[in-house]
Amino acid sequence: MSDADAGANDNPEMTTVTLKVPQAFLDDLDATWRAEDFPSRSEFMRWALRDAVKHPSFSRRGWKDIATSEHQRRTGEGETYSSDEIRARLDENADDGE
């Protein structure tokens, strides 16, 4: 976590943002921040949003591919790829400007 996280609750410039998500997604989000040892859901969300803003080179298509793959893995519909195959695909996407 960055220095921006330190004392975030004491920062008078913090603004509350309301976000609606499906319950299943919220359950996954809560499991993730707990497993990753974040102190709160808000800290995890700030970290995730900050990462998305600071590193926008990872494309929306890339996120969609990850979500699709995760769904396919969970439902047994997906294929298995080696780490080399995944790296090659990520390199291809980077070359395409995605």
N, C-alpha and C positions, 0 to 999 in steps of 0.2 A: 504494500500500500504506500501511497505517496505522502509527502508532508501535508498535502491539502486535506488529508483525512484527519490529521491530528487536530483535536479541538473543534471538529466540524459542528458539533452541537452547540458550541459557544459562539459561533459566528453569527452575528446579527444579520448578515446578508444572505443567509440560507433561505431558500424559498421552498415551500411545500408544493409538490407536483403530484397530481392524482393520476393513476394509471390503471386502466381496466384490462385484465388478462383472464383467460380461462382458468378455472380452478386447477385443472390438471397441470397447466404450466406453472402456476403459483406453487403447487406441491413440489414440482421439479426444482424450481428456483429455491425454495426453502431448504430442500434436501442438499442442494449444491452449496449454498452459503454456509450451512452448518458443517458439511463435510470438508469444506475448504477452510474452516476455522475463522470465518469472518465474525466480528462481534455482533453484527445485526444484518437484517435484510437491507436496510438503507445503506449501510457501508458497502455491501456487496453490489447493490444497484449503482451507487456512485462510481465504484471501481469499474464495473462493466461498461457504463456509459462513457466514462472518461477514456477507457481503452478504445472504444468504438470511435470516439471523436479524434483521439490522438493518432490512431492507426487506421485511417479510412481506406488504406490500400486493399484491405480484405473486402472483396466485393459483396454486394447484396446477393448475387448469384451464389457465391461461395457459402454464405449463411444458409441459403435455401437448400443447397446441396447437402450441407451438414444435417439440416432438419429432416430432409427427405431420407437420407441414409439412416439417421437415428430411428425414424418411424419404421423403415423397412427392416432394420435390425430387430426392433422390438416385436414386430409382427411376423418375423420369419420370412419376409418377402425379399429381403436384401441379399446381395452377393457379398462375398468376402474378397478383400483385396489385400495384397501385401503392402508393407510400408513403402517399398520402392515404387509400386504402382500408384500409390497415393501421392508420393512426392512428384512423380512424373506428371500427374494430372494437375497438381497445384502449379508446377512450372509452366505447363501449357496455358493455364488460365492467366498466369501473370504475363506471359508473352502476348496474350490476346487483349491485355489492358483491362481485364475484369477484376 
